[in-house]
Amino acid sequence: MSLIHALVARDSTILAEHQAGKRNFSQATEKILSKIPPNDSKLTYVWEEFLFHYISEGGLTYLVMADDSAGRRMPFAFLADLQRKFAGAPSSSASSDTPAHGLQGSFGPVIAALMHTYNTAPPEDELARAQTELNQVKNIMVQNVEQILSRGERIELLVDKTDVMAGQATAFRRGARNVRRQMWWRNTKIMALCVLVGLVFLWIFIAQFCGAGLNQCGAKKSPPEDPPAS
């Protein structure tokens, strides 16, 4: 059992309280109430193996006695919840005129039910809830980072493949230029050979009529001279 004794008091006057254990701590709680300053404050007193946590605000004091093992976070979460419930209760507006234990019948069961809830299944406090949400966000971020890293690896593989393809394309273009150059020289040689062969055939054809030196076609036959008159 973590929460043992809880109460709501006005100054040093206890308005309502509930004690979960069999041991009576009334003398200790009254002594603690007498030590609480009149200004708004929030503090923890240590007594033996027990801790007295309280919230004092607006002349009202919300106090809970708890085991040392309960720490501070859960008891103060209980006190904040107790303060909200008391502020929302109809009897809280008339608490300034209420005698000692005047709200025991109406608000004592509320304290008892709230203590039972925190002792059996305490609700998750804001800090623990924030820590849980932070862990969830961290897990999501880790997953996102892993996805980004894996996607980065895929991008690197794609870049590598692109570089390889670019290198292959460059080699292909270089090879194509070499092939075009070789084909051009081959065509040029074939054309030159064809021209040479044509000139040879033309020379052979003309040589049949003009001689091998082609000089017989240039000389014209002069007409025969007339005999002299007698």
Buried (B, 14 or more C-beta within 10 A) or exposed (E): EBBBBBBBBBEEBBBBBBBBEEEEBEEBBEEBBEEBEEEEEEEEBEEEEBBBBBBBEEEBBBBBBBBEEBEEEBBBBBBBBBBEBBEEBEBBEEBEEBEEBBBBEBBBEBBBEBBEBBBEEBEEBEEBEEEEEEEEEEEEEEEEEEEEEEEEEEEEEEEEEEEEEEEEEEEEEEEEEEEEEEEEEEEEEEEEEEEEEEEEEEEEEEBEEBEEEEEEEEEEEEEEEEEEEE
